[in-house]
Structures are given as structure tokens and as C-alpha cells.
Amino acid sequence: MPAAPHRPAAAAFVSRNWRALLFGGLHTFCSAPGQTIVVGLFIPSFSASFGLSAAEVGGLYLLANLASAATLLAIGHFIDVVPLRQFSAATIAGLAAGCMVLALAPHPAVLAFGFYLLRLSGQGLMVHIEATATARAFTADRGRALGITGLGLPLADALVPITVAAAIVAFGWRGTYEGIALVLVATVLPTAWWLARRMPADPRRATQSGGHLARLIGALGILARSRYVWAALPAFALLPFMLTGILFYAASIAEARGWPGGLIAASYPVMAISHVAALFLSGSLIDRFSGRILFALHPWPLLLGMAVLAFLSAPSAVPVALALIGISGGIAKTTGTAIWAELFGTANLGAMRSFVAMYSSLATATAPFTWGLLVDHGWEWRAILALFIGLGALAALPIALVELKLGRARWLS
């Protein structure tokens, strides 16, 4: 049996690679203005300022998400050919522009455009940059690195909402968006520009040739010809679809189950902690085994957590459920990038991840409407959760069966 590759201690690893790790973590953390958990804090202000119902604001948000998803595929692949620091700077500037559009919005149509910029630049491209740049910068310790840079998301979930909520009270919602834009341009952009100077280059980028469209079509063709990709696609939609539905309707679920109104929100730190733990653990396991194996396992804690929400009535079920969901989120964050690098290398990683980002954004966008449609037709929350648990299990099966077959073949060989 060959000796396991030497893995440097965590402190030494971080010390040697802190610039690349900080670059990735900065982008995940600063994606927060485009994440639903932050945008949701402004919804009451949008409704009051523009005379819109919650459903009307939700409709604008849905349209913005759909447009963002379509745009991600069109521009996300440019990270394969545009210098990283320029791609990063343009994305941060776009996120700041989205904040200013919302701060100055005189009409709901402008509000929708602001949503579009936030979702495209924040939720889409900022995370896309972190995952793609980190996967390219690391090889032997790719999983560990993705686990560390992914910490920006739970850290932002823990710190940014409470900061933004306080700022809205102190400065108003428009002033808060102006302040976010200022921070992005004055501090985040120059910091990212400086860090990107020291990011390791992918040597295979220099070998790419042909037009942008040809590269994108070629990368999508590679994905389309892979049986593994077709088996994995249903599982890729699970976490964004299920988690968005749960978070969007958290108050309604709590009320229907007889729990205190703020119980689910109060349990978010538990989800963040389990997310962090799963990031570290899955990153290490990817480097020892395979991102594909862990990816096949990631839906099951999520589905178990949903079962806890559906069938256990005690208030203690909520933190348990969210802890399980956080485990799935942490595993999905690291494996969702690692598997493409494992299967296809990193030369076209940007194009492949832009497709995955688009696909995930579509799942996120459709969740509130789909779940709400069932509510409008009189479904109880227990029945809704049970339905999606069953559908989720069916979606998770193809990739699980593929990995079982591959594992058996490896064991017999």
C-alpha cells in the first residue's frame, strides 16, 4: 500500500497559504448582501416604501433570480480567461452598484434591477470566484482549502444580519445600502485586488484557445457527455431548493407546528456551527478519499433534518433539524467544486461552475413559488415536508447508486 501523502499541520498550512485562503474567504463573506438571509431584512422596508405587498416583492425577487441565473452561465465562464483580479474587481463593483441602485431606487422596476445585480454579483459570482480560484490554487490540499475559504458563508450568516438590522434602525434602509456600497468599494475591492496579485496561476489556462463561446460550448459538451453529471444533477438542486423553502417559510412552519415564532431564527447559530464543522471535516475527507463519495452522501442529513421538522413536535426538534441541515450545507459547499476538478481538471472549471451556479440559482428561485403554491392549495406543512422528503430521496438515489457501483468495482479490483 502506498504511503499516504504528507499533510502539513493546519497552522502551517494556513500560514503558508494565508493570502489565497483569505482571498477566497473574503469573497464568500462579502457575498452576504446578495444572500436571501440579508435581503430578507429589507423586505418590510421595500413594502412600506413602494406600497407593495409581500407577494409582489417576492415576485420581483423571483424575476431577478431567474435573470441572474441566466446571466451566470453567460458570464461566469470568463473567469477561465480573464485575469482573476480583474474578474474579482468587476464583481465587487457590480455588487456595490446593486446596493446603490437599491439605495436610490425611485420605482419598483428599479428595485427589481437592484435585486438582479445583488443576486448575480453577490450570491452568484462572489461565491463562484471563491470556489473556482481556490480549486485552482490548491491540488493536494484542495478539500482542506475549500473547507477554510467556505467559512466565509457561516461567518457572514452569524455577523452580517445583526449588523445590517442595527444599521437599518440607525440609518434607514437606503442609508444602510449606501454604507454597504461604500465599504465594498473602499475596503473590499482594494483588499481583493492586492490579495489576487499573489494567487497561484493555473498553468493550464495558457493552453486554452478559441473564442469565449467555443470554450463555453466545449465545457458544457464535456458535462453533457458524462453519465456522472446526469446522475448528479438532481442532487445538486436539493440543498438550494429545500433550504430556501424552509428559510423563506420559517415563520409559517413554526406557527403551524405550534412552536414559538422566533424559534427557527434563534436556531440559525446551531446550523452555522454544524456548517462550519462539516466544512472542516469534509475538506479533510475529500483530500483522503474523494469529493464524489461525500457528495453522494450530502443530501441525507438534509432529508433527515426535514423529517425531524415534519414529524417531531417538541421545540427541541428545531435545533436538531437545523444542525443536520447545516451538515449537508457544509459538505455540499466543499464537494460541489471538488468533484468537477477531480473529474475534469481545472482548465474549464469556471465554465463548469457557472453552469452549476445557474442551475442552483434556478432551484433557489423556484422554491418559494412552488412551496407557496402548495400552501395556497390547502396543504399542511407536515404534508409539504413529507412530499419533498420523498422527492428528495428519489433525487439523491441516482448519484448514490453510481457511487455504490464505483465503490464496489474499486473494492473488487
ChimeraX attribute file (.defattr): number of C-alpha atoms within 10 A of each C-alpha:
attribute: neighborCount
match mode: 1-to-1
recipient: residues
	/A:1	3
	/A:2	4
	/A:3	5
	/A:4	7
	/A:5	9
	/A:6	7
	/A:7	13
	/A:8	11
	/A:9	9
	/A:10	10
	/A:11	10
	/A:12	11
	/A:13	15
	/A:14	16
	/A:15	11
	/A:16	12
	/A:17	16
	/A:18	14
	/A:19	18
	/A:20	24
	/A:21	26
	/A:22	20
	/A:23	24
	/A:24	31
	/A:25	26
	/A:26	23
	/A:27	27
	/A:28	27
	/A:29	24
	/A:30	23
	/A:31	25
	/A:32	27
	/A:33	26
	/A:34	24
	/A:35	18
	/A:36	17
	/A:37	17
	/A:38	20
	/A:39	17
	/A:40	14
	/A:41	16
	/A:42	18
	/A:43	17
	/A:44	14
	/A:45	16
	/A:46	20
	/A:47	16
	/A:48	11
	/A:49	13
	/A:50	14
	/A:51	12
	/A:52	16
	/A:53	14
	/A:54	13
	/A:55	11
	/A:56	13
	/A:57	19
	/A:58	17
	/A:59	15
	/A:60	17
	/A:61	22
	/A:62	22
	/A:63	17
	/A:64	23
	/A:65	28
	/A:66	20
	/A:67	21
	/A:68	27
	/A:69	27
	/A:70	19
	/A:71	16
	/A:72	25
	/A:73	21
	/A:74	17
	/A:75	15
	/A:76	24
	/A:77	24
	/A:78	20
	/A:79	23
	/A:80	26
	/A:81	17
	/A:82	12
	/A:83	13
	/A:84	21
	/A:85	20
	/A:86	14
	/A:87	19
	/A:88	24
	/A:89	19
	/A:90	15
	/A:91	22
	/A:92	26
	/A:93	17
	/A:94	21
	/A:95	31
	/A:96	26
	/A:97	21
	/A:98	26
	/A:99	27
	/A:100	21
	/A:101	23
	/A:102	24
	/A:103	21
	/A:104	15
	/A:105	17
	/A:106	12
	/A:107	11
	/A:108	19
	/A:109	11
	/A:110	14
	/A:111	22
	/A:112	22
	/A:113	20
	/A:114	24
	/A:115	25
	/A:116	26
	/A:117	26
	/A:118	31
	/A:119	31
	/A:120	30
	/A:121	27
	/A:122	27
	/A:123	24
	/A:124	27
	/A:125	31
	/A:126	26
	/A:127	27
	/A:128	26
	/A:129	24
	/A:130	25
	/A:131	27
	/A:132	26
	/A:133	27
	/A:134	27
	/A:135	26
	/A:136	21
	/A:137	18
	/A:138	18
	/A:139	16
	/A:140	13
	/A:141	18
	/A:142	23
	/A:143	28
	/A:144	24
	/A:145	29
	/A:146	32
	/A:147	27
	/A:148	21
	/A:149	26
	/A:150	30
	/A:151	23
	/A:152	24
	/A:153	24
	/A:154	25
	/A:155	19
	/A:156	21
	/A:157	19
	/A:158	15
	/A:159	12
	/A:160	18
	/A:161	18
	/A:162	13
	/A:163	12
	/A:164	21
	/A:165	16
	/A:166	13
	/A:167	17
	/A:168	17
	/A:169	10
	/A:170	11
	/A:171	13
	/A:172	15
	/A:173	23
	/A:174	19
	/A:175	16
	/A:176	23
	/A:177	25
	/A:178	19
	/A:179	18
	/A:180	20
	/A:181	24
	/A:182	16
	/A:183	13
	/A:184	20
	/A:185	18
	/A:186	11
	/A:187	10
	/A:188	18
	/A:189	20
	/A:190	15
	/A:191	16
	/A:192	22
	/A:193	17
	/A:194	13
	/A:195	19
	/A:196	23
	/A:197	14
	/A:198	13
	/A:199	19
	/A:200	13
	/A:201	15
	/A:202	15
	/A:203	10
	/A:204	13
	/A:205	14
	/A:206	11
	/A:207	7
	/A:208	12
	/A:209	10
	/A:210	7
	/A:211	9
	/A:212	16
	/A:213	12
	/A:214	11
	/A:215	19
	/A:216	24
	/A:217	13
	/A:218	14
	/A:219	20
	/A:220	15
	/A:221	11
	/A:222	14
	/A:223	18
	/A:224	12
	/A:225	10
	/A:226	11
	/A:227	11
	/A:228	16
	/A:229	17
	/A:230	14
	/A:231	19
	/A:232	20
	/A:233	17
	/A:234	16
	/A:235	25
	/A:236	24
	/A:237	21
	/A:238	25
	/A:239	22
	/A:240	20
	/A:241	23
	/A:242	24
	/A:243	19
	/A:244	21
	/A:245	21
	/A:246	20
	/A:247	17
	/A:248	18
	/A:249	15
	/A:250	16
	/A:251	17
	/A:252	16
	/A:253	21
	/A:254	20
	/A:255	13
	/A:256	12
	/A:257	18
	/A:258	12
	/A:259	19
	/A:260	11
	/A:261	15
	/A:262	12
	/A:263	16
	/A:264	22
	/A:265	15
	/A:266	11
	/A:267	17
	/A:268	19
	/A:269	19
	/A:270	20
	/A:271	24
	/A:272	25
	/A:273	19
	/A:274	20
	/A:275	29
	/A:276	25
	/A:277	18
	/A:278	23
	/A:279	32
	/A:280	21
	/A:281	18
	/A:282	29
	/A:283	29
	/A:284	21
	/A:285	16
	/A:286	26
	/A:287	19
	/A:288	15
	/A:289	11
	/A:290	18
	/A:291	27
	/A:292	22
	/A:293	20
	/A:294	23
	/A:295	28
	/A:296	25
	/A:297	18
	/A:298	26
	/A:299	27
	/A:300	18
	/A:301	20
	/A:302	25
	/A:303	27
	/A:304	16
	/A:305	23
	/A:306	24
	/A:307	19
	/A:308	21
	/A:309	27
	/A:310	20
	/A:311	14
	/A:312	14
	/A:313	13
	/A:314	12
	/A:315	16
	/A:316	14
	/A:317	19
	/A:318	24
	/A:319	22
	/A:320	18
	/A:321	25
	/A:322	29
	/A:323	24
	/A:324	23
	/A:325	28
	/A:326	29
	/A:327	27
	/A:328	27
	/A:329	26
	/A:330	29
	/A:331	29
	/A:332	26
	/A:333	25
	/A:334	32
	/A:335	27
	/A:336	19
	/A:337	24
	/A:338	29
	/A:339	19
	/A:340	20
	/A:341	21
	/A:342	15
	/A:343	14
	/A:344	14
	/A:345	14
	/A:346	24
	/A:347	20
	/A:348	26
	/A:349	24
	/A:350	26
	/A:351	28
	/A:352	25
	/A:353	22
	/A:354	28
	/A:355	23
	/A:356	21
	/A:357	25
	/A:358	24
	/A:359	20
	/A:360	20
	/A:361	25
	/A:362	21
	/A:363	22
	/A:364	25
	/A:365	25
	/A:366	18
	/A:367	20
	/A:368	21
	/A:369	16
	/A:370	12
	/A:371	22
	/A:372	15
	/A:373	12
	/A:374	14
	/A:375	14
	/A:376	9
	/A:377	8
	/A:378	9
	/A:379	13
	/A:380	15
	/A:381	21
	/A:382	17
	/A:383	13
	/A:384	14
	/A:385	23
	/A:386	18
	/A:387	11
	/A:388	18
	/A:389	22
	/A:390	12
	/A:391	13
	/A:392	22
	/A:393	15
	/A:394	12
	/A:395	20
	/A:396	25
	/A:397	18
	/A:398	19
	/A:399	24
	/A:400	22
	/A:401	13
	/A:402	18
	/A:403	19
	/A:404	14
	/A:405	12
	/A:406	13
	/A:407	13
	/A:408	11
	/A:409	10
	/A:410	9
	/A:411	8
	/A:412	7
	/A:413	6
